């Protein structure tokens, strides 16, 4: 047997630490060990009943075949409505994806050429670095300071940009710090992106889990950034649908079209009953609020001032 030659990009990345720890916790539980896993962003609620019921009814109705690759029209229309009303983003260019993780990945693949740099404010989610490398890019860490409450400043951004910079990834609310982007930071980012002719990938998957009257800010709502922001989001966190694997990206038409080219050759489509379940999740915001309030109560119980 000939010696295997692997993709050189794969050799530059390691395994996901969070998934490795989640797998380890599952093995421990299966062997009878009482363990609590805090490795992944996994709600401890089950998927809400209205969402489950919508999927069950869809399955019984035979909604189990190939469907529209970009996402079923009713779900994409509802996502567009949500973006307009809640995020102040007017956009009909939407691609439904198998989770927010794939949404970010396919956006990076659509935009990056070998050697392009991607700025990643850190601490950051464990997979951004690997995703950039897999897409042929070079991740550039922008270290934020705990002592400065992880604030993003113009000086810090300017210290890490280069002529090869193509994208900046903004995650708000942030995983793992919980930091919520402020209006002041959003203005700094807007000016910086325009100055250096960049794209923004805005990971907003935690937008509903927010406390203390904080305001969730979508950079895609800034008119001056029109055509530059790709919003990635999903149903895993706010609707406790981690195992359903439904997410989406929205953004400039040409970017979404290029992402869809990749998607057609890798995923084909998302199961229709899962998309119908996601539609039900958007139509039952009371379930989202019920879970958010429970998270808040727990935080208040453990919070040390």
KEVONU-767687 format. One record per residue: residue number from 1; chain; x, y, z negated of N, C-alpha, C in turn. Coordinates in steps of 0.2 Angstrom, whole numbers, plus 5000, padded with zeros to 4 digits. Atoms other than C-alpha are relative to their C-alpha. Example, Ala and Ser with C-alpha at 12.3 -4.5 7.8 and 13.67 -1.06 7.14 Angstrom:
! residues 2
1,A,5004,4994,5000,5062,4978,4961,5004,5006,5000
2,A,4996,4994,5001,5068,4995,4964,4996,5005,4997
***
This chain:
! residues 305
1,A,5004,4994,5000,5000,5000,5000,5004,5006,5000
2,A,4996,4994,4999,5007,5017,5005,4999,5004,4994
3,A,5000,4995,5005,5011,5030,4992,4995,5005,5001
4,A,5005,4995,4999,4996,5042,4989,5003,5007,5000
5,A,4998,4993,5000,4999,5060,4994,4993,5004,4999
6,A,5006,4997,5002,4987,5071,4985,5000,5008,5002
7,A,5001,4992,4998,4980,5089,4989,5005,5004,4995
8,A,4995,4997,5004,4994,5100,4982,4996,5005,4995
9,A,5003,4995,5004,4981,5112,4975,4997,4996,4994
10,A,5003,5004,5005,4974,5098,4964,5006,4999,4995
11,A,4994,5001,5004,4992,5096,4957,5001,5006,4995
12,A,4998,4994,5004,4992,5114,4950,4995,5001,4995
13,A,5005,4999,5005,4977,5111,4939,4999,4994,4996
14,A,5001,5005,5005,4973,5101,4924,4992,4998,4999
15,A,5007,5001,5001,4957,5093,4918,4997,5005,4996
16,A,5004,4996,5004,4943,5103,4910,5000,4999,4993
17,A,4999,5002,5007,4947,5104,4891,4993,5000,4997
18,A,5007,5001,5003,4928,5107,4887,4997,4994,5002
19,A,5003,5006,4998,4922,5093,4897,5004,4994,4997
20,A,4996,5006,5003,4936,5081,4890,4998,5000,4993
21,A,5003,5000,5007,4930,5086,4872,4993,4998,5000
22,A,5007,5002,5000,4912,5084,4877,5000,4992,5001
23,A,5000,5008,4998,4916,5066,4884,5002,4997,4993
24,A,4997,5003,5006,4926,5062,4868,4994,5000,4994
25,A,5005,4999,5005,4911,5068,4857,4995,4994,5001
26,A,5005,5005,4998,4899,5057,4867,5002,4993,4998
27,A,4998,5006,5001,4910,5042,4865,5000,4998,4992
28,A,5001,5000,5007,4911,5045,4846,4993,4999,4997
29,A,5007,5001,5002,4893,5046,4844,4997,4993,5002
30,A,5002,5007,4998,4890,5030,4854,5003,4995,4996
31,A,4996,5005,5005,4902,5021,4842,4997,5001,4993
32,A,5003,4999,5007,4891,5027,4827,5003,5006,4996
33,A,4997,4994,5004,4902,5042,4821,4995,5006,5001
34,A,5005,4994,5000,4891,5057,4816,5005,5006,5001
35,A,4996,4995,4998,4899,5071,4825,4996,5006,5003
36,A,5003,4995,4996,4894,5088,4831,5005,5003,5005
37,A,4995,4997,4995,4901,5094,4847,4998,5007,5002
38,A,5001,4992,4998,4904,5113,4850,5004,5001,5006
39,A,4996,4999,4995,4914,5110,4865,4997,5004,5006
40,A,5003,4997,4994,4902,5115,4879,4994,5005,4998
41,A,5006,4996,5001,4888,5128,4881,4994,4996,5001
42,A,5006,5004,5000,4874,5116,4877,4995,5001,4995
43,A,5005,4998,5004,4858,5122,4870,4998,4993,4996
44,A,5002,5006,5004,4852,5110,4856,4992,4999,5001
45,A,5007,5001,4999,4834,5112,4862,4999,4995,5006
46,A,5002,5003,4994,4826,5100,4875,4997,5005,5005
47,A,5003,4996,4995,4820,5107,4891,4993,5001,4998
48,A,5007,4998,5003,4803,5116,4887,4995,4996,5004
49,A,5006,5004,4997,4787,5106,4891,4997,5002,5006
50,A,5003,4998,4994,4780,5117,4904,5005,4999,5006
51,A,4995,5001,4995,4796,5115,4914,5001,4992,5002
52,A,5000,5007,4999,4797,5096,4911,4993,4998,5004
53,A,5007,5002,4997,4778,5094,4916,5000,5002,5008
54,A,5000,4998,4993,4781,5104,4932,5004,4995,5005
55,A,4996,5005,4997,4795,5092,4937,4996,4993,5001
56,A,5003,5006,5000,4785,5077,4933,4994,5000,5005
57,A,5005,4999,4995,4770,5083,4943,5003,5000,5007
58,A,4997,4999,4993,4781,5087,4958,5003,4993,5002
59,A,4998,5007,4999,4789,5069,4957,4994,4996,5002
60,A,5006,5004,4998,4772,5061,4957,4996,5002,5006
61,A,5002,4997,4993,4767,5072,4972,5004,4998,5006
62,A,4996,5002,4994,4781,5065,4982,5005,5005,5002
63,A,4995,4995,4999,4792,5080,4981,5007,4998,4999
64,A,4993,5003,5001,4808,5070,4982,5004,4999,5006
65,A,4997,5001,4994,4814,5072,4999,5005,5006,5001
66,A,4996,4994,4998,4827,5083,5008,4996,5006,5000
67,A,5003,4994,4999,4822,5101,5007,5004,5006,5003
68,A,4996,4995,4997,4827,5118,5013,5007,5001,4996
69,A,4993,5000,5003,4846,5120,5010,5001,5006,4996
70,A,4999,4994,5004,4846,5137,5004,4996,5001,4993
71,A,5004,5000,5006,4833,5133,4991,4992,5001,5002
72,A,5007,5000,4998,4814,5131,4992,4998,5008,5000
73,A,5002,4993,5000,4806,5148,4997,4997,5003,4994
74,A,5003,4997,5006,4795,5150,4982,5005,5001,4994
75,A,4995,4999,5005,4810,5148,4970,5004,5006,5002
76,A,4996,4995,4998,4821,5160,4980,4996,5007,5000
77,A,5004,4994,5001,4806,5173,4981,5000,5002,4993
78,A,5001,4998,5007,4804,5172,4962,5007,5002,4997
79,A,4993,4997,5002,4823,5174,4959,5001,5007,5003
80,A,4999,4993,4998,4823,5189,4970,4996,5005,4996
81,A,5005,4996,5004,4808,5196,4960,5003,5001,4993
82,A,4997,5000,5006,4817,5192,4944,5006,5005,5000
83,A,4994,4996,5000,4833,5201,4950,4998,5007,5001
84,A,5003,4994,4999,4823,5216,4955,4997,5003,4994
85,A,5003,4998,5006,4813,5218,4939,5004,5000,4994
86,A,4996,5000,5006,4825,5213,4926,5007,5003,5001
87,A,4993,4998,4999,4842,5217,4934,5001,5006,5004
88,A,5000,4994,4995,4837,5231,4946,5005,4999,5006
89,A,4997,5002,4994,4845,5222,4960,4995,4999,5006
90,A,5004,5001,4994,4837,5223,4977,5004,4995,5005
91,A,4996,5005,4996,4843,5207,4986,4996,4994,5002
92,A,5003,5006,4998,4835,5193,4996,5004,4995,5003
93,A,4995,5005,4997,4851,5184,5001,5002,4996,4994
94,A,4999,5004,5006,4850,5170,4988,5001,4993,5003
95,A,4999,5007,4998,4857,5152,4989,5000,4997,4993
96,A,5001,5004,5006,4851,5140,4976,5005,4994,5000
97,A,4994,5004,5000,4866,5129,4970,4999,4995,4994
98,A,5000,5004,5005,4869,5114,4959,5004,5003,4994
99,A,4997,4997,5006,4872,5124,4943,5004,5007,5002
100,A,4996,4994,4999,4881,5141,4941,5007,4999,5001
101,A,4993,5001,4999,4898,5133,4941,5001,4999,5007
102,A,4999,5000,4993,4896,5128,4959,4999,5006,5004
103,A,5001,4993,4997,4889,5145,4963,5006,5004,5000
104,A,4994,4996,5001,4905,5153,4957,5005,4997,5005
105,A,4995,5003,4996,4916,5140,4966,4999,5001,5007
106,A,5001,5000,4993,4907,5141,4983,5001,5008,5002
107,A,4999,4992,4998,4908,5161,4982,5008,5001,5001
108,A,4993,4999,4999,4927,5160,4979,5002,4997,5006
109,A,4998,5004,4994,4929,5147,4993,4998,5004,5006
110,A,5002,4996,4994,4920,5159,5005,5004,5006,5001
111,A,4997,4994,5000,4930,5174,5000,5008,5000,5001
112,A,4993,5001,5001,4948,5168,4997,5004,4997,5006
113,A,4995,5003,4995,4962,5165,5009,5007,4999,4995
114,A,4994,5002,5004,4979,5157,5003,5004,5006,4998
115,A,4996,4995,5002,4988,5169,4992,4996,5006,4997
116,A,5004,4994,5003,4974,5181,4988,5000,4999,4992
117,A,5000,5000,5007,4973,5186,4970,4993,5001,4997
118,A,5007,4999,5003,4958,5185,4958,5002,5002,4993
119,A,4999,4997,5007,4959,5196,4942,4994,4997,4995
120,A,5005,5003,5004,4951,5187,4927,5001,5002,4993
121,A,4999,4998,5007,4949,5196,4910,4999,4994,4996
122,A,5000,5006,5005,4953,5184,4896,5000,5003,4993
123,A,5002,5007,4999,4949,5176,4885,4994,4999,5005
124,A,5005,5001,4995,4938,5168,4898,4998,4992,5000
125,A,5002,5007,4999,4929,5152,4903,5005,4996,5003
126,A,4994,5005,4999,4941,5137,4905,5000,4999,5008
127,A,5000,5002,4993,4936,5134,4924,5002,5005,5005
128,A,4998,4995,4995,4939,5151,4932,5007,4999,5003
129,A,4994,5001,4998,4957,5148,4933,5001,4994,5006
130,A,5000,5006,4996,4955,5131,4941,4996,5001,5007
131,A,5004,4998,4994,4942,5137,4953,5003,5004,5005
132,A,4996,4996,4995,4953,5150,4960,5005,4996,5003
133,A,4995,5004,4997,4967,5138,4963,4997,4995,5005
134,A,5003,5004,4995,4956,5126,4971,4998,5003,5007
135,A,5002,4996,4994,4950,5139,4983,5006,5003,5004
136,A,4994,4998,4996,4968,5143,4988,5003,5007,4997
137,A,4998,4994,5003,4969,5159,4977,5005,5000,4994
138,A,4995,4999,5006,4981,5165,4963,4996,5003,4994
139,A,5004,4997,5006,4972,5168,4946,5005,5005,4997
140,A,4996,4995,5004,4979,5184,4937,4996,5002,4994
141,A,5003,4998,5006,4975,5185,4919,5001,5007,4998
142,A,5000,4993,5003,4970,5202,4912,4998,4999,4993
143,A,5001,5002,5007,4972,5199,4893,4997,5006,4996
144,A,5003,4995,5004,4960,5209,4883,5001,4999,4992
145,A,4997,5000,5007,4964,5213,4864,4994,4999,4995
146,A,5005,5001,5006,4954,5207,4849,5000,5006,4996
147,A,5000,4994,5004,4959,5222,4840,4997,5006,5003
148,A,5004,4995,4997,4951,5233,4853,4993,4997,5003
149,A,5007,5003,4999,4935,5222,4853,4999,4998,5008
150,A,5000,5003,4994,4940,5215,4870,4997,5005,5006
151,A,5002,4995,4995,4936,5231,4879,5004,5000,5007
152,A,4997,4999,4993,4940,5233,4898,5002,5007,5001
153,A,4998,4993,4999,4950,5249,4901,5003,5001,5007
154,A,4997,4999,4994,4956,5257,4917,5007,4999,5000
155,A,4993,5001,5001,4974,5257,4911,5002,4992,5001
156,A,4999,5007,5000,4973,5238,4908,4999,4997,5007
157,A,5002,5002,4994,4965,5235,4925,5006,5002,5005
158,A,4995,4998,4996,4978,5245,4934,5006,4997,4999
159,A,4994,5003,5001,4992,5236,4926,5000,4993,5003
160,A,5001,5006,4997,4986,5220,4934,4998,4999,5007
161,A,5002,5000,4993,4980,5224,4951,5006,5000,5005
162,A,4995,5000,4995,4991,5222,4967,4997,5000,5007
163,A,5003,4999,4993,4989,5224,4986,4997,4993,5002
164,A,5003,5007,4998,4985,5205,4986,4993,4999,4996
165,A,5006,5001,5004,4970,5207,4974,4994,5001,5004
166,A,5006,5001,4996,4954,5202,4982,4993,5000,4996
167,A,5006,5000,5004,4941,5199,4968,5002,5001,4993
168,A,5000,5000,5007,4938,5202,4950,4994,4996,4997
169,A,5006,5004,5002,4927,5190,4940,4998,5003,4993
170,A,5003,4997,5006,4916,5198,4926,4995,4996,4997
171,A,5005,5004,5003,4907,5187,4914,4997,5004,4994
172,A,5004,4996,5005,4894,5196,4903,4993,4997,4999
173,A,4996,5000,5006,4889,5191,4890,5006,4995,5001
174,A,4994,5004,4999,4907,5183,4889,5000,4993,4996
175,A,4998,5006,5003,4911,5165,4886,5008,5000,5000
176,A,5003,5003,5006,4919,5162,4874,4999,5006,4995
177,A,5000,4995,5005,4920,5179,4865,4993,5003,4998
178,A,5007,4997,5001,4901,5184,4866,5000,5007,5002
179,A,5000,4992,4999,4906,5202,4871,4996,5001,5006
180,A,5005,4998,4995,4893,5211,4881,5003,5007,5003
181,A,4997,4995,4997,4899,5223,4894,4996,5007,4999
182,A,5004,4993,5001,4895,5242,4890,5000,5004,5006
183,A,5001,4995,4995,4890,5256,4901,5006,5003,5002
184,A,4993,4997,4999,4907,5264,4899,5004,4995,5004
185,A,4996,5005,4996,4916,5248,4905,4997,4999,5007
186,A,5003,5001,4994,4904,5246,4919,5002,5006,5005
187,A,4998,4995,4996,4908,5263,4925,5007,5000,5002
188,A,4992,5001,4999,4927,5260,4924,5001,4995,5005
189,A,5000,5005,4995,4924,5244,4934,4998,5002,5007
190,A,5003,4998,4994,4914,5252,4947,5005,5004,5004
191,A,4995,4996,4997,4927,5265,4950,5006,4996,5003
192,A,4994,5005,4998,4941,5252,4950,4999,4996,5006
193,A,5002,5004,4995,4932,5241,4962,5000,5004,5007
194,A,5000,4996,4994,4929,5255,4975,5007,5002,5001
195,A,4993,4997,4999,4947,5262,4973,5004,4994,5003
196,A,4996,5005,4997,4955,5245,4977,4996,4995,5005
197,A,5003,5003,4995,4942,5239,4989,4999,4992,4998
198,A,5001,5007,5003,4937,5223,4979,4993,4997,5000
199,A,5007,5004,5002,4923,5210,4977,5000,4999,4993
200,A,5001,5002,5007,4916,5207,4960,4995,4993,5001
201,A,5005,5006,5002,4909,5189,4955,4998,5001,4993
202,A,5003,4999,5006,4897,5193,4941,4997,4994,4997
203,A,5003,5006,5003,4894,5177,4930,4996,5003,4995
204,A,5005,4997,5005,4878,5182,4921,4996,4994,4997
205,A,5004,5006,5002,4873,5164,4915,4997,5001,4993
206,A,5002,4999,5007,4872,5170,4897,4995,5006,4999
207,A,5003,4994,5001,4862,5185,4900,4994,5001,4995
208,A,5006,5000,5005,4846,5180,4890,5002,4999,4993
209,A,4998,5001,5007,4856,5175,4875,5004,5006,4997
210,A,4997,4994,5002,4859,5192,4868,4996,5003,4994
211,A,5003,4997,5007,4856,5201,4851,5002,5007,4999
212,A,4998,4993,5003,4857,5217,4841,4998,5006,5005
213,A,5002,4995,4995,4848,5227,4855,5005,5002,5005
214,A,4996,4999,4994,4862,5225,4867,4997,5000,5006
215,A,5003,5000,4993,4859,5229,4885,5004,4996,5005
216,A,4997,5004,4995,4863,5217,4898,5001,5004,5007
217,A,4999,4996,4994,4871,5226,4913,5003,4996,5006
218,A,4998,5004,4994,4872,5219,4930,5004,5005,5005
219,A,4996,4996,4995,4886,5227,4941,4996,5001,5007
220,A,5004,5000,4994,4875,5222,4956,4995,5006,5001
221,A,5005,4995,5000,4863,5236,4951,5003,5007,5002
222,A,4997,4993,4999,4875,5250,4954,5000,5001,5008
223,A,5001,4999,4993,4871,5257,4971,5007,5001,5004
224,A,4994,4999,4997,4889,5262,4975,5004,4993,5001
225,A,4997,5007,5000,4894,5243,4973,4996,4996,5005
226,A,5004,5004,4996,4881,5238,4986,5005,4996,5005
227,A,4996,5004,4995,4889,5224,4997,5007,4998,4997
228,A,4994,5002,5004,4903,5221,4984,4999,4995,4995
229,A,5001,5004,5006,4895,5211,4970,4996,4994,5002
230,A,5004,5007,5000,4890,5192,4970,4998,4998,4993
231,A,5003,5002,5006,4879,5188,4956,4999,4992,4999
232,A,5001,5007,5001,4880,5170,4949,4996,4999,4994
233,A,5004,5002,5006,4867,5163,4937,4997,4993,5001
234,A,5003,5006,5000,4858,5148,4932,4995,4999,4995
235,A,5006,5002,5004,4845,5139,4922,5003,4996,4994
236,A,4998,5004,5005,4856,5129,4910,5000,5003,4993
237,A,4999,4997,5006,4858,5141,4896,4993,5003,4997
238,A,5006,4997,5002,4842,5151,4895,4994,4996,5000
239,A,5006,5004,5000,4830,5137,4899,5002,4993,4998
240,A,4998,5007,5003,4840,5122,4891,4999,4995,5005
241,A,5000,5004,4994,4842,5114,4908,5007,4998,5003
242,A,4993,5002,4998,4860,5109,4908,5001,4994,5005
243,A,5000,5006,4996,4857,5092,4915,4997,5000,5007
244,A,5004,4999,4994,4846,5098,4929,5004,5003,5006
245,A,4995,4997,4995,4860,5107,4938,4997,5004,5005
246,A,5003,4995,4996,4851,5122,4945,5003,5007,4999
247,A,4997,4993,5001,4860,5139,4948,4998,5003,5007
248,A,5000,4996,4993,4861,5152,4962,5005,5006,5000
249,A,4996,4994,4999,4871,5166,4969,4996,5004,5005
250,A,5003,4995,4996,4865,5182,4977,5005,5005,5001
251,A,4995,4995,4998,4874,5195,4986,5000,5002,5007
252,A,5000,4998,4993,4879,5202,5003,4999,4995,5005
253,A,5002,5005,4996,4872,5193,5017,5005,4996,5003
254,A,4995,5003,4997,4888,5189,5026,5004,4995,4995
255,A,4997,5004,5005,4895,5182,5010,4996,4993,4998
256,A,5005,5005,5001,4880,5171,5006,5000,4995,5006
257,A,5000,5004,4994,4880,5165,5024,5006,4995,5001
258,A,4994,5004,5000,4898,5159,5023,5000,4995,4994
259,A,5000,5005,5006,4895,5151,5006,4995,4994,5002
260,A,5005,5005,4998,4880,5142,5014,5004,4995,5005
261,A,4996,5004,4995,4892,5135,5028,5003,4994,4996
262,A,4997,5005,5004,4902,5126,5014,4995,4996,4997
263,A,5006,5004,5003,4886,5121,5005,4997,4995,5004
264,A,5003,5005,4996,4879,5112,5020,5004,4994,5001
265,A,4996,5006,4999,4894,5101,5022,5002,4997,4993
266,A,4998,5003,5006,4896,5097,5003,4994,4998,4996
267,A,5006,5002,5004,4878,5097,4995,4994,4999,5003
268,A,5006,5001,4996,4865,5098,5008,4994,5004,4997
269,A,5006,4997,5003,4851,5103,4996,5000,4998,4992
270,A,5002,5002,5007,4845,5103,4978,4994,4996,5000
271,A,5007,5003,5001,4831,5091,4973,4995,5005,4999
272,A,5005,4995,5000,4815,5099,4976,4996,5000,4993
273,A,5004,4999,5007,4807,5094,4959,5004,5003,4995
274,A,4996,4996,5005,4822,5101,4950,4999,5008,5001
275,A,5001,4993,4999,4819,5118,4959,4993,5002,4998
276,A,5007,4999,5002,4800,5117,4955,5001,5001,4992
277,A,4999,4999,5007,4806,5115,4937,5003,5006,4998
278,A,4997,4993,5001,4817,5130,4938,4995,5006,5001
279,A,5005,4995,4999,4803,5140,4945,4995,5001,4994
280,A,5004,5000,5006,4792,5135,4930,5004,5003,4994
281,A,4996,4996,5005,4806,5141,4919,5000,5007,5000
282,A,5000,4993,4999,4806,5158,4926,4993,5003,4999
283,A,5007,4998,5002,4787,5158,4924,4998,4999,4993
284,A,5001,5001,5007,4788,5154,4906,5005,5003,4995
285,A,4995,4996,5004,4798,5168,4898,4999,4999,4992
286,A,5001,5001,5007,4790,5164,4881,5004,4995,4997
287,A,4996,5006,5002,4800,5148,4880,5007,5002,4999
288,A,4993,4997,5000,4816,5157,4883,5001,5004,4993
289,A,5000,4996,5006,4812,5170,4869,5000,4996,4994
290,A,5001,5004,5006,4807,5156,4857,5007,4997,4998
291,A,4993,5003,5001,4825,5148,4859,5004,5006,4998
292,A,4996,4995,5002,4833,5165,4858,4999,5002,4993
293,A,5001,4998,5007,4825,5170,4842,5003,4994,4995
294,A,4997,5005,5005,4830,5153,4834,5008,5001,5000
295,A,4993,4999,5001,4848,5156,4839,5002,5006,4996
296,A,4999,4994,5004,4847,5173,4831,4999,4999,4993
297,A,5001,5002,5007,4840,5166,4815,5006,4996,4997
298,A,4994,5004,5002,4855,5154,4814,5006,5004,5000
299,A,4994,4996,5000,4868,5167,4818,4999,5004,4994
300,A,5001,4996,5006,4860,5178,4804,5002,4996,4994
301,A,4999,5005,5006,4861,5163,4792,5008,5000,4999
302,A,4993,5001,5001,4880,5161,4795,5004,5006,5001
303,A,4996,4993,4999,4885,5179,4799,5003,5002,4994
304,A,4997,4997,5006,4898,5186,4787,5002,5007,5002
305,A,4999,4993,4998,4899,5205,4788,5007,5002,4997
***
